[in-house]
């Protein structure tokens, strides 16, 4: 048995997997992410949820010794262990609009899990999703590719020459905290002013527009001119970011996921593709944008890919 953990700013998902049935997730459970108590609260929550999943299956928790963790960054290293410095989890970080009931600067994840499990692998959730898409989704057989999630925030996993890029702290691909516009009127949860996530992330859209992102896209789908103009602007900004990673890494394919994109892909995909391919054809020709092959289950299978 292996444990698959998907940590988000809003919820934690835990499943078990039997190595004999590699694509079956068992005893899946979801809980709101812990935001109070000691900084190790999220890690302790994950361990408890794994034990509860074992109890549901009547499995001795001791048989679960391998765990894959897909978690939101940024990461920092404490010794050789990853800790989360995630604005949606750590209330002691800069940024606006979070009002979390803690003063954590980081949330230790890997060290507490290592005390319970023999083999632990923690990766950025977009990197985990990238690996899942390469194993079972829309990026199978593609050597130069990326997975981009457009959700509450914006995340990215990158692969060049068949090798996943990670960086010194596992933070490679933090596309959401790149600057692709001269709009400096909005603050990201990380404290940056005017980065990509501040401009197009689902949480930021609601704060900027005074209505849920879903309402904006629903009005646009119905042909509302003002909503369509806003969607066009969002796709111009997001498409510019997709162009940047394509130009820098010479990509063949980008798999797009996340609720903001997947729930509105008929509206967004053609606009993003047009924006991507409107710049320097010698760099963008041959790079295709496709919806994530695993759809809304990319996160679950991302954690599984880490222990496969």
Sine and cosine of phi, psi and omega as CSV:
sin_phi,cos_phi,sin_psi,cos_psi,sin_omega,cos_omega
0.00,0.00,0.68,-0.74,0.11,-0.99
-0.85,-0.53,0.45,-0.89,0.04,-1.00
-0.96,-0.27,0.66,-0.75,0.02,-1.00
-0.87,-0.49,0.87,-0.49,-0.09,-1.00
-0.85,-0.53,0.81,-0.58,0.04,-1.00
-0.88,-0.47,0.95,-0.32,-0.04,-1.00
-0.99,-0.15,0.76,-0.64,0.11,-0.99
-0.79,-0.62,0.18,-0.98,0.04,-1.00
-0.91,0.41,-0.42,0.91,-0.04,-1.00
-0.99,-0.17,-0.68,0.73,-0.07,-1.00
-0.60,-0.80,0.35,-0.94,0.12,-0.99
-0.91,-0.42,0.73,-0.68,0.07,-1.00
-0.89,-0.46,0.69,-0.72,0.01,-1.00
-0.74,-0.67,0.71,-0.70,0.10,-0.99
-0.69,-0.73,0.34,-0.94,0.18,-0.98
-0.95,-0.33,0.41,-0.91,0.02,-1.00
-0.65,-0.76,0.72,-0.69,0.10,-1.00
-1.00,-0.02,0.83,-0.55,-0.05,-1.00
-0.84,0.54,-0.40,0.92,0.02,-1.00
-0.96,0.27,-0.30,0.95,0.03,-1.00
-0.79,-0.62,0.98,0.20,-0.28,-0.96
-0.89,0.45,-0.35,0.94,-0.04,-1.00
-0.92,-0.40,0.36,0.93,0.00,-1.00
-0.93,-0.36,0.83,-0.55,0.04,-1.00
-0.98,-0.18,0.77,-0.64,-0.13,-0.99
-0.90,-0.44,0.53,-0.85,0.11,-0.99
0.79,0.61,0.68,0.74,-0.02,-1.00
-0.92,0.39,0.68,-0.74,0.04,-1.00
-0.62,-0.78,0.45,-0.89,-0.01,-1.00
-0.75,-0.66,0.61,-0.79,0.09,-1.00
-0.60,-0.80,0.47,-0.88,0.18,-0.98
-0.85,0.52,0.66,-0.76,0.00,-1.00
-0.89,0.46,0.71,-0.70,0.04,-1.00
-0.90,0.44,0.75,-0.66,0.02,-1.00
-0.80,-0.60,0.18,0.98,0.00,-1.00
-0.65,-0.76,0.21,-0.98,-0.06,-1.00
1.00,-0.09,-0.37,-0.93,-0.01,-1.00
-0.95,0.30,0.30,-0.95,0.01,-1.00
-0.85,0.52,-0.40,0.92,0.02,-1.00
-0.99,0.14,0.12,0.99,-0.14,-0.99
-0.86,0.52,-0.63,0.77,-0.03,-1.00
-0.92,0.38,-0.69,0.73,0.03,-1.00
-0.88,0.47,-0.68,0.73,0.01,-1.00
-0.91,0.42,-0.59,0.81,0.08,-1.00
-0.88,0.48,-0.69,0.72,0.00,-1.00
-0.88,0.48,-0.69,0.72,0.00,-1.00
-0.89,0.46,-0.71,0.71,0.03,-1.00
-0.87,0.49,-0.66,0.75,-0.02,-1.00
-0.92,0.39,-0.59,0.80,0.09,-1.00
-0.89,0.47,-0.71,0.70,0.00,-1.00
-0.89,0.46,-0.62,0.79,0.03,-1.00
-0.92,0.39,-0.61,0.79,0.06,-1.00
-0.90,0.43,-0.64,0.77,0.06,-1.00
-0.88,0.47,-0.67,0.74,0.01,-1.00
-0.88,0.47,-0.63,0.78,0.02,-1.00
-0.88,0.48,-0.62,0.78,-0.02,-1.00
-1.00,0.01,-0.01,1.00,-0.06,-1.00
0.84,0.54,0.71,0.70,0.02,-1.00
-0.93,-0.37,0.68,-0.73,0.08,-1.00
-0.90,0.44,0.84,-0.54,0.00,-1.00
-0.82,0.57,-0.40,0.92,-0.03,-1.00
-0.92,0.40,-0.34,0.94,-0.02,-1.00
-0.98,0.20,-0.23,0.97,0.03,-1.00
-1.00,-0.04,0.96,-0.26,-0.05,-1.00
-0.84,-0.55,-0.09,1.00,0.04,-1.00
-0.88,-0.48,0.72,-0.69,-0.02,-1.00
-0.64,-0.77,0.71,-0.70,0.13,-0.99
-0.95,-0.33,0.74,-0.68,-0.07,-1.00
-0.83,-0.56,0.89,-0.46,0.14,-0.99
-0.99,-0.16,0.87,-0.50,-0.15,-0.99
-0.68,-0.73,0.47,-0.88,0.04,-1.00
-0.98,0.20,0.64,-0.77,0.04,-1.00
-1.00,-0.04,-0.19,-0.98,0.01,1.00
-0.94,0.34,0.33,-0.94,0.09,-1.00
-0.97,-0.24,0.47,-0.88,0.25,-0.97
-0.79,-0.61,0.42,-0.91,-0.01,-1.00
-0.98,-0.20,0.76,-0.65,0.13,-0.99
-0.89,-0.45,0.98,-0.19,-0.21,-0.98
0.93,0.38,-0.84,-0.54,0.05,-1.00
-0.93,-0.36,0.38,0.93,-0.03,-1.00
-0.89,-0.46,0.62,-0.79,0.00,-1.00
-0.99,0.15,0.71,-0.71,0.19,-0.98
-0.85,-0.53,0.50,-0.87,0.00,-1.00
-1.00,0.05,0.73,-0.68,0.17,-0.99
-0.87,-0.49,0.89,0.46,-0.17,-0.98
-0.98,-0.19,0.86,-0.51,-0.06,-1.00
-0.85,0.53,-0.51,0.86,0.00,-1.00
-0.98,0.20,-0.09,1.00,0.00,-1.00
-0.87,-0.49,-0.64,0.77,-0.11,-0.99
-0.99,-0.14,0.95,-0.31,-0.07,-1.00
-0.96,0.26,-0.19,0.98,0.01,-1.00
-1.00,0.05,0.05,1.00,0.00,-1.00
-1.00,-0.01,0.35,-0.94,0.01,-1.00
-0.95,0.31,0.18,-0.98,-0.01,-1.00
0.81,-0.58,0.16,-0.99,-0.07,-1.00
-0.85,-0.53,0.40,-0.92,0.16,-0.99
0.99,0.15,0.10,1.00,-0.06,-1.00
-1.00,-0.01,-0.81,0.59,0.04,-1.00
0.79,0.61,0.75,0.66,0.00,-1.00
-0.99,0.17,0.54,-0.84,-0.07,-1.00
-0.99,0.10,0.69,0.73,0.07,-1.00
-0.48,-0.88,0.25,-0.97,0.04,-1.00
-0.89,-0.47,0.47,0.88,-0.05,-1.00
-0.92,0.40,0.70,-0.71,0.20,-0.98
-1.00,-0.01,-0.51,0.86,0.13,-0.99
-0.61,-0.79,0.32,-0.95,0.09,-1.00
-0.85,-0.53,0.97,-0.26,0.02,-1.00
-0.85,0.52,0.76,-0.65,0.00,-1.00
-0.86,-0.51,-0.83,0.56,-0.15,-0.99
-0.93,0.36,-0.68,0.73,-0.05,-1.00
-0.88,0.48,-0.75,0.66,0.03,-1.00
-0.88,0.47,-0.60,0.80,0.01,-1.00
-0.93,0.36,-0.58,0.81,0.03,-1.00
-0.90,0.43,-0.47,0.88,0.03,-1.00
-0.94,0.33,-0.35,0.94,-0.03,-1.00
-0.97,-0.24,-0.57,0.82,-0.11,-0.99
-0.89,-0.46,0.46,-0.89,-0.01,-1.00
-0.97,0.23,-0.66,0.76,-0.06,-1.00
-0.81,-0.58,0.87,-0.49,-0.04,-1.00
-0.78,-0.63,0.77,-0.64,0.11,-0.99
-0.79,-0.62,0.87,-0.50,0.02,-1.00
-0.93,-0.38,0.77,-0.63,0.06,-1.00
-0.68,-0.73,0.41,-0.91,0.16,-0.99
-0.81,0.59,0.62,-0.79,-0.09,-1.00
-0.88,0.48,-0.52,0.85,0.04,-1.00
-0.95,0.30,-0.56,0.83,0.08,-1.00
-0.92,0.40,-0.67,0.74,0.05,-1.00
-0.88,0.48,-0.68,0.73,0.03,-1.00
-0.90,0.44,-0.64,0.77,0.08,-1.00
-0.84,0.55,-0.73,0.68,-0.02,-1.00
-0.90,0.44,-0.63,0.78,0.05,-1.00
-0.91,0.42,-0.68,0.73,0.02,-1.00
-0.90,0.44,-0.55,0.83,0.03,-1.00
-0.96,0.28,-0.52,0.85,0.01,-1.00
-0.99,0.17,-0.70,0.71,-0.21,-0.98
-0.75,-0.67,-0.10,1.00,-0.15,-0.99
-0.91,-0.42,-0.64,-0.76,-0.17,-0.98
-0.99,0.14,-0.04,1.00,-0.04,-1.00
-0.93,-0.37,0.28,0.96,0.01,-1.00
-0.89,0.46,0.77,-0.64,0.07,-1.00
0.98,0.22,0.12,0.99,-0.03,-1.00
-0.97,-0.22,0.84,-0.54,-0.10,-0.99
-0.99,0.11,-0.48,0.88,-0.07,-1.00
-0.83,-0.56,0.98,-0.18,-0.21,-0.98
-0.44,-0.90,0.14,-0.99,0.06,-1.00
-0.53,-0.85,0.48,-0.87,0.22,-0.98
-0.92,-0.38,0.78,-0.62,0.02,-1.00
-0.83,-0.55,0.79,-0.61,0.07,-1.00
-0.96,-0.28,0.75,-0.66,0.08,-1.00
-0.91,-0.41,0.97,-0.23,-0.16,-0.99
-0.62,-0.78,-0.60,-0.80,0.15,-0.99
-0.79,0.61,-0.66,0.75,0.13,-0.99
-0.84,-0.54,-0.25,-0.97,0.03,-1.00
-0.81,-0.58,0.83,-0.56,0.01,-1.00
-0.78,-0.62,0.26,-0.97,-0.08,-1.00
-0.44,-0.90,0.68,-0.73,0.17,-0.99
-0.89,-0.46,0.66,-0.75,-0.15,-0.99
-0.84,-0.54,0.61,-0.79,0.02,-1.00
-0.64,-0.77,0.81,-0.59,0.03,-1.00
-0.77,-0.64,0.77,-0.64,-0.01,-1.00
0.88,0.48,0.48,0.88,-0.01,-1.00
0.98,0.18,0.08,1.00,-0.01,-1.00
-0.92,-0.39,0.80,-0.60,0.02,-1.00
-0.96,0.27,0.73,-0.69,0.00,-1.00
-1.00,0.02,0.71,-0.70,-0.05,-1.00
-0.82,-0.58,-0.64,0.77,-0.02,-1.00
1.00,0.09,0.04,-1.00,-0.16,-0.99
-0.91,0.42,-0.54,0.84,0.00,-1.00
-0.88,-0.48,0.22,0.98,-0.04,-1.00
0.99,0.16,0.33,0.94,-0.09,-1.00
-0.97,-0.23,0.10,1.00,0.01,-1.00
-0.85,0.53,0.69,-0.73,0.03,-1.00
1.00,-0.09,0.25,0.97,0.02,-1.00
-0.98,0.22,0.93,0.38,-0.08,-1.00
-0.88,0.48,-0.56,0.83,-0.05,-1.00
-0.88,0.47,-0.37,0.93,-0.04,-1.00
-0.96,-0.27,0.34,0.94,0.14,-0.99
-1.00,-0.02,0.36,-0.93,0.00,-1.00
-0.97,-0.25,0.85,-0.52,-0.03,-1.00
-0.77,-0.64,0.23,0.97,-0.05,-1.00
-0.47,-0.88,0.33,-0.94,0.08,-1.00
-1.00,-0.07,0.18,0.98,0.04,-1.00
-0.97,0.24,0.94,-0.35,-0.01,-1.00
-0.91,-0.41,0.51,0.86,-0.06,-1.00
-0.99,-0.13,-0.06,1.00,-0.07,-1.00
-0.81,-0.59,0.60,-0.80,-0.06,-1.00
-0.96,-0.28,0.76,-0.65,0.07,-1.00
-0.99,0.16,0.36,-0.93,0.06,-1.00
-0.88,0.48,-0.36,0.93,0.00,-1.00
-0.99,0.15,-0.19,0.98,-0.05,-1.00
0.97,-0.26,-0.27,0.96,0.09,-1.00
-0.90,0.43,0.53,-0.85,0.05,-1.00
-0.95,-0.31,0.91,-0.42,0.10,-1.00
1.00,0.10,0.36,0.93,0.07,-1.00
-0.99,0.16,0.05,-1.00,-0.12,-0.99
-0.86,0.51,-0.70,0.71,-0.03,-1.00
-0.90,0.44,-0.59,0.81,0.05,-1.00
-0.90,0.43,-0.49,0.87,-0.07,-1.00
-1.00,0.05,-0.60,0.80,-0.13,-0.99
-0.82,-0.57,-0.18,0.98,0.00,-1.00
-0.86,0.51,0.55,-0.84,-0.06,-1.00
-0.83,0.56,-0.70,0.72,0.03,-1.00
-0.89,0.46,-0.68,0.74,-0.03,-1.00
-0.91,0.40,-0.61,0.79,0.01,-1.00
-0.87,0.49,-0.67,0.74,-0.02,-1.00
-0.90,0.43,-0.66,0.75,0.02,-1.00
-0.93,0.38,-0.62,0.78,-0.03,-1.00
-0.95,0.32,-0.67,0.75,-0.18,-0.98
-0.99,-0.11,-0.28,0.96,-0.02,-1.00
0.97,0.24,0.25,0.97,0.06,-1.00
-0.51,-0.86,0.42,-0.91,0.03,-1.00
-0.87,0.50,0.52,-0.85,0.03,-1.00
-0.84,0.54,-0.58,0.81,-0.02,-1.00
-0.86,0.50,-0.59,0.81,0.00,-1.00
-0.92,0.39,-0.65,0.76,0.05,-1.00
-0.86,0.52,-0.76,0.65,-0.05,-1.00
-0.93,0.38,-0.55,0.84,0.05,-1.00
-0.90,0.43,-0.67,0.74,0.03,-1.00
-0.91,0.41,-0.63,0.78,0.03,-1.00
-0.90,0.43,-0.67,0.75,0.00,-1.00
-0.90,0.45,-0.44,0.90,0.03,-1.00
-1.00,0.05,0.00,1.00,0.08,-1.00
1.00,-0.08,0.17,0.99,0.03,-1.00
-0.88,0.47,0.83,-0.55,-0.15,-0.99
-0.90,0.44,-0.68,0.73,-0.02,-1.00
-0.91,0.41,-0.66,0.75,0.02,-1.00
-0.91,0.41,-0.65,0.76,0.04,-1.00
-0.89,0.45,-0.62,0.78,0.04,-1.00
-0.90,0.44,-0.63,0.77,0.04,-1.00
-0.92,0.40,-0.68,0.74,0.03,-1.00
-0.88,0.47,-0.66,0.75,0.05,-1.00
-0.85,0.53,-0.66,0.75,0.00,-1.00
-0.93,0.37,-0.66,0.75,0.05,-1.00
-0.87,0.50,-0.67,0.74,-0.01,-1.00
-0.95,0.32,-0.50,0.87,0.09,-1.00
-0.90,0.44,-0.70,0.71,-0.01,-1.00
-0.93,0.36,-0.75,0.67,-0.01,-1.00
-0.91,0.41,-0.65,0.76,0.02,-1.00
-0.90,0.44,-0.55,0.84,0.07,-1.00
-0.90,0.43,-0.63,0.77,0.05,-1.00
-0.91,0.42,-0.65,0.76,0.03,-1.00
-0.90,0.43,-0.62,0.79,0.08,-1.00
-0.88,0.48,-0.68,0.73,-0.05,-1.00
-0.86,0.52,-0.74,0.67,-0.04,-1.00
-0.94,0.34,-0.51,0.86,0.05,-1.00
-0.92,0.39,-0.69,0.72,-0.01,-1.00
-0.92,0.38,-0.63,0.78,-0.04,-1.00
-0.95,0.31,-0.63,0.78,-0.15,-0.99
-0.94,-0.35,-0.09,1.00,0.04,-1.00
0.85,0.53,0.86,0.51,-0.15,-0.99
-0.99,0.13,0.44,-0.90,0.11,-0.99
-1.00,-0.07,-0.61,0.79,-0.11,-0.99
-0.46,-0.89,0.62,-0.79,0.10,-0.99
-0.85,-0.53,0.83,-0.55,0.07,-1.00
-1.00,-0.08,0.79,-0.62,-0.08,-1.00
-0.94,-0.34,0.77,-0.64,0.03,-1.00
-0.66,-0.75,-0.28,-0.96,-0.04,-1.00
1.00,-0.04,0.55,-0.83,-0.08,-1.00
-0.85,0.52,-0.64,0.77,-0.01,-1.00
-0.86,0.52,-0.72,0.70,-0.01,-1.00
-0.96,0.29,-0.79,0.62,-0.16,-0.99
-0.90,0.44,-0.54,0.84,0.00,-1.00
-0.98,0.20,-0.18,0.98,-0.06,-1.00
-0.70,-0.71,0.46,0.89,-0.18,-0.98
-0.91,0.41,-0.52,0.86,0.03,-1.00
-0.89,0.45,-0.53,0.85,0.01,-1.00
-0.99,0.13,-0.63,0.78,-0.18,-0.98
-1.00,-0.01,-0.64,0.77,-0.14,-0.99
-0.85,0.52,-0.76,0.65,0.00,-1.00
-0.90,0.44,-0.56,0.83,0.00,-1.00
-0.94,0.34,-0.67,0.74,0.02,-1.00
-0.91,0.42,-0.65,0.76,0.01,-1.00
-0.90,0.43,-0.66,0.75,0.03,-1.00
-0.88,0.47,-0.69,0.72,0.00,-1.00
-0.91,0.42,-0.71,0.70,0.01,-1.00
-0.84,0.55,-0.74,0.67,-0.13,-0.99
-1.00,0.04,0.09,1.00,0.05,-1.00
-1.00,0.04,-0.03,1.00,-0.02,-1.00
-0.87,-0.49,0.77,-0.64,0.18,-0.98
0.64,0.77,0.98,0.21,-0.07,-1.00
-0.81,0.58,-0.51,0.86,0.01,-1.00
-0.89,0.46,-0.40,0.92,0.04,-1.00
-1.00,-0.04,-0.52,0.85,-0.15,-0.99
-0.98,-0.21,-0.31,0.95,0.01,-1.00
-0.88,0.48,0.73,-0.69,0.00,-1.00
1.00,0.00,-0.04,1.00,0.10,-0.99
-0.98,-0.20,0.84,-0.55,-0.03,-1.00
-0.93,-0.38,0.55,-0.84,0.12,-0.99
-0.98,-0.19,0.76,-0.65,-0.01,-1.00
-0.68,-0.73,0.50,-0.87,0.12,-0.99
-0.92,0.40,0.50,-0.87,0.03,-1.00
-0.83,0.55,0.78,-0.63,-0.03,-1.00
-0.91,0.41,-0.46,0.89,-0.01,-1.00
-1.00,-0.03,-0.05,1.00,0.07,-1.00
0.84,0.54,-0.71,-0.70,-0.07,-1.00
-0.96,0.28,-0.14,0.99,-0.03,-1.00
-1.00,-0.10,0.15,0.99,-0.02,-1.00
-0.84,0.54,-0.66,0.75,-0.01,-1.00
-0.88,0.47,-0.72,0.70,0.00,-1.00
-0.88,0.48,-0.73,0.68,-0.04,-1.00
-0.97,0.25,-0.36,0.93,0.09,-1.00
-0.88,0.47,-0.72,0.69,0.04,-1.00
-0.89,0.45,-0.62,0.79,0.02,-1.00
-0.91,0.42,-0.62,0.78,-0.01,-1.00
-0.87,0.49,-0.46,0.89,-0.04,-1.00
-0.96,0.29,-0.34,0.94,0.01,-1.00
-0.90,-0.43,0.19,0.98,-0.03,-1.00
-0.95,0.32,0.00,0.00,0.00,0.00
